[in-house]
Amino acid sequence: MEDPFYEVKADALAQMENVRKLFESFMKSRNAGIPALNTELSFAIEELNETLEDLKGAIEIAMSNSERYGLDEQELKARRKFITDLDVELNNLTLQMNAAPSTDIEPGPNSTDMAKTALTEDDRHSRRQVQQQLYQQQDVMLDGVYDTVGNIRSLAQLMGQELGEQSNLIDTLDHTIENTNHKLRRGMKRLKNFTVASADSKSGCCITVLIFILIVLLVLIVLL
């Protein structure tokens, strides 16, 4: 006959591992200030307690048939110690679970989704890291914008200097053109006066010549 203790022991170890995982998740949620559902953990603890009772019963059976199963006192002590260790650990987990208020409700259709979406401490740490990376990227972008604004300001100052120089050149050119126009007007006026004077002088000469010719003709007529 196969020893029933080993079959029940394997079940107890698997259930204890499941209880540890559920308890760790429960404590993370509670420490993060998130309402934690302990219904699944309570069911797992209750199931493990029943398995421990089965283990105790298996030990009683083995003790009553120790020769049949080939058990000595040392093996029986080891089995009792195994059950005691599991029982103590399970009681400690139960006390810690009940030490703080938790949300103990019947699991609804969305309870699994709520448990999945609950933020753990790792999630908070990941969010902080993402926020820090975003802040660093924003700082880099702001530095780039600041450099761009500085370059634009330098270009604006350079353009202002060039416009100032061009304005001075335009003022100088306007002054030169104005002086040239003034000189040109004076020259045109002098040329006009000279032309008028020349015209008057030529008319006087022509009249004198005509008078002289007329006198000569009169003299000739008289002589003839």
C-alpha positions in Angstrom: 0.0 0.0 0.0 1.4 3.4 -1.0 2.1 5.9 1.8 -0.7 8.6 1.6 1.5 11.2 3.3 3.6 11.9 0.2 0.5 12.5 -2.0 -1.0 15.0 0.5 2.5 16.6 1.1 2.9 17.4 -2.6 -0.6 19.0 -2.6 0.3 21.0 0.6 3.6 22.3 -0.9 1.8 23.5 -4.1 -1.0 25.1 -2.1 1.6 26.8 0.2 3.4 28.2 -2.7 0.2 29.6 -4.1 -0.7 31.2 -0.7 2.8 32.9 -0.6 2.3 34.4 -4.0 -1.2 35.7 -3.2 0.0 37.0 0.1 2.9 38.9 -1.5 0.5 40.5 -4.0 -1.9 41.4 -1.3 0.8 43.1 0.8 2.1 45.1 -2.1 -1.3 46.4 -2.8 -2.0 47.2 0.8 1.4 49.0 1.3 0.7 51.1 -1.9 -2.5 52.3 -0.3 -4.7 50.4 -2.8 -7.8 48.6 -1.5 -6.8 44.9 -1.6 -9.1 42.0 -2.2 -8.3 39.1 0.2 -11.1 36.8 -0.8 -8.9 34.7 -3.0 -6.2 34.6 -0.4 -8.7 33.6 2.3 -10.0 30.7 0.2 -6.4 29.5 -0.5 -5.6 29.6 3.3 -8.8 27.7 4.1 -8.0 25.1 1.5 -4.4 24.7 2.9 -5.8 24.3 6.4 -7.9 21.5 5.2 -4.9 19.9 3.5 -2.9 20.2 6.8 -5.7 18.4 8.6 -5.4 15.6 5.9 -1.7 15.5 6.6 -2.3 15.1 10.3 -4.7 12.3 9.5 -2.1 10.7 7.2 0.4 10.8 10.0 -2.1 9.1 12.4 -2.6 6.4 9.8 1.2 6.0 9.3 1.7 5.8 13.1 -0.8 3.1 13.4 0.8 1.1 10.6 4.5 2.1 11.1 5.8 -1.4 10.4 3.8 -1.7 7.3 5.1 1.6 5.8 8.6 1.0 7.2 8.5 4.2 9.4 10.7 4.9 12.3 10.5 7.5 15.1 12.8 9.9 13.3 10.7 9.9 10.1 7.6 10.5 12.1 9.2 13.5 13.9 10.3 14.9 10.5 6.7 14.6 9.2 5.3 16.3 12.4 7.9 19.1 12.0 6.9 19.6 8.4 3.3 20.0 9.4 4.2 22.3 12.3 6.3 24.5 10.1 3.6 24.9 7.5 1.0 25.5 10.3 3.2 28.2 11.9 3.9 30.0 8.6 0.2 29.9 7.7 -0.8 31.3 11.0 1.7 34.2 10.6 0.4 35.0 7.2 -3.2 35.0 8.4 -2.3 37.3 11.3 -0.5 39.8 9.0 -3.4 39.7 6.5 -5.9 40.5 9.3 -3.6 43.2 10.8 -4.8 45.9 8.5 -8.3 46.7 7.0 -8.9 45.3 3.6 -11.8 45.1 1.1 -13.4 41.7 1.6 -16.2 41.4 -0.9 -17.7 38.7 -3.0 -15.9 38.3 -6.3 -18.0 39.8 -9.0 -17.7 39.5 -12.8 -15.1 42.4 -12.8 -13.2 41.5 -9.6 -10.4 39.8 -11.6 -10.1 42.9 -13.9 -10.0 45.2 -10.8 -7.2 43.1 -9.2 -5.2 43.2 -12.5 -5.5 46.9 -12.8 -4.6 47.6 -9.2 -1.3 49.5 -9.0 1.5 47.8 -7.1 4.6 49.5 -5.8 6.6 48.4 -8.8 4.0 50.1 -11.0 4.4 53.3 -9.1 8.2 53.1 -9.4 7.8 52.5 -13.1 5.5 55.5 -13.5 8.0 57.7 -11.6 10.8 56.5 -13.9 8.7 57.3 -17.0 7.8 60.8 -15.6 11.5 61.5 -14.9 12.4 60.5 -18.5 9.6 62.8 -19.8 11.0 65.6 -17.6 14.5 65.0 -19.0 13.2 65.0 -22.6 11.3 68.2 -21.9 14.5 69.8 -20.5 16.4 68.8 -23.6 13.6 70.2 -25.8 13.6 73.5 -23.8 17.4 73.7 -24.1 17.0 73.3 -27.9 14.3 76.0 -28.0 16.5 78.3 -25.9 19.5 77.8 -28.3 17.2 78.4 -31.3 15.9 81.6 -29.8 19.5 82.7 -29.1 20.5 82.1 -32.7 17.4 84.0 -34.0 18.3 86.9 -31.6 21.9 87.0 -33.0 20.6 87.0 -36.6 18.2 89.8 -35.7 21.0 91.9 -34.2 23.2 91.3 -37.3 20.3 92.2 -39.6 19.7 95.4 -37.5 23.4 96.3 -37.9 23.3 95.8 -41.7 20.0 97.8 -42.0 21.6 100.6 -40.0 24.7 100.6 -42.3 22.4 100.6 -45.4 20.3 103.4 -43.9 23.5 105.5 -43.5 24.5 104.7 -47.1 21.0 105.8 -48.3 21.2 109.0 -46.4 24.7 109.8 -47.9 23.4 109.0 -51.3 20.3 111.2 -50.9 22.6 114.1 -49.7 24.9 113.6 -52.7 21.9 113.5 -55.1 20.5 116.6 -53.6 23.8 118.5 -54.0 24.1 117.3 -57.6 20.6 118.5 -58.4 21.3 121.8 -56.8 24.5 122.2 -58.9 22.7 121.0 -62.0 19.9 123.6 -61.5 22.5 126.4 -61.1 24.3 125.2 -64.2 21.1 125.1 -66.2 20.3 128.6 -65.0 23.7 129.9 -66.1 23.4 128.2 -69.4 20.0 129.8 -70.0 21.2 133.3 -69.1 24.2 132.8 -71.4 21.9 131.7 -74.2 19.7 134.7 -73.8 22.6 137.0 -73.7 24.1 135.4 -76.8 20.8 135.8 -78.6 20.6 139.5 -77.8 24.2 140.1 -78.9 23.6 138.4 -82.3 20.5 140.5 -82.9 22.3 143.7 -82.3 25.1 142.7 -84.7 22.6 141.9 -87.4 20.8 145.2 -87.1 24.1 147.1 -87.3 25.1 145.2 -90.4 21.7 145.9 -92.0 22.0 149.6 -91.2 25.4 149.7 -92.7 24.2 147.9 -95.9 21.2 150.3 -96.1 23.5 153.3 -95.8 25.8 151.9 -98.5 22.8 151.4 -100.8 21.6 154.9 -100.2 25.0 156.3 -101.0 25.1 154.4 -104.2 21.6 155.5 -105.2 22.6 159.1 -104.6 25.8 158.8 -106.5 24.1 157.2 -109.4 
